[in-house]
Amino acid sequence: RAISYIAEVVRELRGEYPDIKYHLHSGNEADVTERLDRGLIDFGILVQPADLTKYDCLHLPAEDTWGVVMRKDSPLAEKYAVTRQDLLELPLILSRQAIDGSKEDNEFINWFGSDFDKLNIVTTFNLMYNAAIMVEAGIGYAVGIDGITNTDVNSPLCFRPLEPGMTAGLDVIWKKYQVFTPAAELFLKRLQQRYA
């Protein structure tokens, strides 16, 4: 959902500078930071947990809710929220970023506590869209953030939040000591004016 914050700044700048062009690229933390490190993109948006130590960043004033995407015909869909205990025996589809144990204080791993090693992880993903296709095919339950997967009334899928609740922060990142083009510099200044 962080893109809605970015879209507000793009809309504002488009009114003043209609010749500025924007190029969006989607991916997980590794995809985004690799492109940033290679100079292929100016900015990235990372969902926490993520390693921000190499970058300058701007925390966006929003958090996404973690939960489980499942088929509407699943018995778990009858619940308002999903607990750790609910997930222990289920085939899970998890984000590679979320289960990266090399990150200090990984909130996702900490949420499961000592039960993390007991999880039945059947596949991992880097884009929630792919995980949703696996869920729809009946392969398992995808744990991710709300709003990425279509769970409207016509979808065979639904989303249930984790209980206790867990949220993910969102950060815009860029390389330290980056020399920007005038357009990228203007974009960053507007982001900082609006959200810093």
C-alpha positions in Angstrom: 0.0 0.0 0.0 3.0 2.3 0.2 2.6 3.0 -3.5 -0.4 5.2 -2.7 1.9 7.5 -0.7 4.3 7.6 -3.7 1.4 8.1 -6.1 0.3 11.3 -4.2 3.8 12.8 -4.7 3.9 11.7 -8.4 0.5 13.2 -9.0 1.5 16.5 -7.4 4.8 16.6 -9.4 3.1 15.7 -12.7 1.0 18.8 -12.4 4.1 21.0 -12.1 6.6 19.0 -14.2 4.6 16.9 -16.7 7.8 15.8 -18.6 9.2 13.8 -15.7 8.8 10.1 -16.3 8.6 7.4 -13.6 9.4 3.7 -14.0 8.2 1.2 -11.5 9.8 -2.2 -10.9 8.4 -4.7 -8.5 10.3 -7.3 -6.5 11.2 -8.4 -3.0 14.0 -6.9 -0.8 16.8 -8.7 -2.6 15.5 -7.7 -6.1 15.1 -4.1 -5.1 18.4 -3.7 -3.2 20.3 -5.4 -6.0 18.9 -3.0 -8.6 19.6 0.0 -6.2 23.2 -1.1 -5.6 23.8 -1.5 -9.3 22.5 2.0 -10.0 19.5 0.8 -12.0 17.0 2.5 -9.8 17.1 5.7 -7.7 14.7 4.6 -4.9 13.2 1.4 -3.5 10.3 0.7 -1.1 10.9 -2.1 1.4 8.4 -3.8 3.6 9.8 -4.7 7.0 11.6 -6.8 8.1 14.4 -5.5 5.9 18.0 -4.5 6.4 18.3 -0.7 6.1 21.9 -0.3 7.3 23.4 0.3 3.8 20.9 3.0 2.8 19.4 6.3 3.7 15.7 5.9 4.3 12.4 7.7 4.9 9.8 5.8 6.9 6.4 6.2 5.4 3.5 6.9 7.8 1.7 3.6 7.2 1.9 0.0 8.3 0.6 -3.0 6.6 -1.1 -5.8 8.4 0.3 -9.4 8.3 -2.1 -12.2 7.9 -3.0 -15.4 5.9 -4.4 -15.6 2.4 -6.5 -18.8 2.1 -9.3 -20.2 0.0 -12.8 -19.1 1.2 -13.8 -22.8 1.5 -11.1 -23.4 4.1 -12.2 -24.1 7.6 -9.8 -21.4 8.8 -11.8 -18.9 6.8 -14.6 -19.1 9.4 -12.3 -17.5 11.9 -11.8 -13.7 12.4 -8.1 -14.0 12.9 -5.4 -16.7 12.7 -3.1 -17.8 15.6 0.3 -19.5 15.7 -1.4 -22.7 16.8 -3.7 -22.6 13.7 -0.7 -22.5 11.4 1.5 -25.3 12.9 0.0 -28.2 11.0 -0.9 -26.4 7.7 1.1 -26.4 4.5 2.5 -22.8 4.4 3.6 -20.6 1.5 6.0 -18.0 3.0 8.0 -15.0 1.8 11.7 -15.7 1.5 12.3 -12.2 2.9 10.1 -12.9 6.0 11.8 -16.1 6.9 15.4 -14.9 6.5 17.0 -15.8 9.8 20.1 -13.8 9.1 18.3 -10.6 9.9 18.6 -9.5 13.5 15.4 -9.3 15.4 13.2 -10.6 12.6 9.7 -9.8 13.8 8.1 -12.4 11.6 10.3 -15.2 13.0 9.9 -13.8 16.5 6.1 -13.9 16.1 6.2 -17.7 15.8 8.8 -18.0 18.6 10.0 -21.5 19.3 7.3 -22.8 17.0 9.0 -21.4 13.9 11.1 -24.5 13.3 7.9 -26.6 13.5 6.3 -24.9 10.5 5.4 -27.0 7.4 6.8 -24.6 4.7 6.0 -26.2 1.3 7.1 -23.3 -0.9 8.5 -19.8 -0.7 7.8 -16.8 -2.8 9.2 -13.4 -3.7 5.9 -11.9 -5.1 2.6 -12.4 -3.4 0.8 -12.7 -6.7 2.5 -16.0 -7.3 1.7 -17.2 -3.8 -2.0 -16.4 -4.3 -2.0 -18.6 -7.4 -0.6 -21.4 -5.3 -3.2 -20.8 -2.6 -6.0 -20.9 -5.2 -4.7 -24.2 -6.5 -5.0 -25.7 -3.0 -1.3 -26.0 -2.3 -1.3 -24.2 1.0 -1.9 -21.0 3.0 0.2 -17.9 2.2 1.3 -15.6 4.9 1.8 -12.1 3.8 0.6 -8.5 4.1 -3.0 -7.4 3.4 -4.0 -5.6 0.3 -1.7 -7.3 -2.2 -3.9 -10.2 -3.2 -7.4 -9.8 -4.6 -9.7 -11.0 -1.9 -12.9 -9.2 -2.9 -16.3 -10.8 -3.0 -15.7 -12.4 -6.5 -12.4 -13.9 -5.5 -12.1 -17.5 -4.2 -9.6 -16.2 -1.7 -9.9 -14.3 1.6 -7.5 -12.7 4.1 -7.4 -13.2 7.9 -5.1 -11.1 10.1 -2.6 -12.7 12.5 -3.5 -12.8 16.2 -1.7 -11.4 18.1 -1.5 -8.8 15.4 1.6 -7.9 13.5 2.3 -5.0 11.2 5.0 -4.2 8.8 6.6 -0.8 8.4 7.3 0.7 5.0 10.5 2.5 4.0 11.7 4.4 0.9 15.4 3.8 0.6 18.2 5.2 -1.5 22.0 4.7 -1.6 24.0 6.7 0.9 25.8 9.7 -0.7 23.8 9.2 -3.9 24.1 12.0 -6.4 20.7 12.4 -8.0 19.4 13.8 -11.2 17.5 17.0 -10.7 14.2 15.1 -11.2 15.1 12.4 -8.6 16.3 15.1 -6.2 13.0 17.0 -6.6 11.1 13.7 -6.0 13.0 13.0 -2.8 12.6 16.5 -1.5 8.8 16.3 -2.0 8.7 12.9 -0.2 10.7 14.4 2.7 8.5 17.5 2.8 5.4 15.3 3.0 6.4 12.4 5.1 9.5 13.3 7.1 
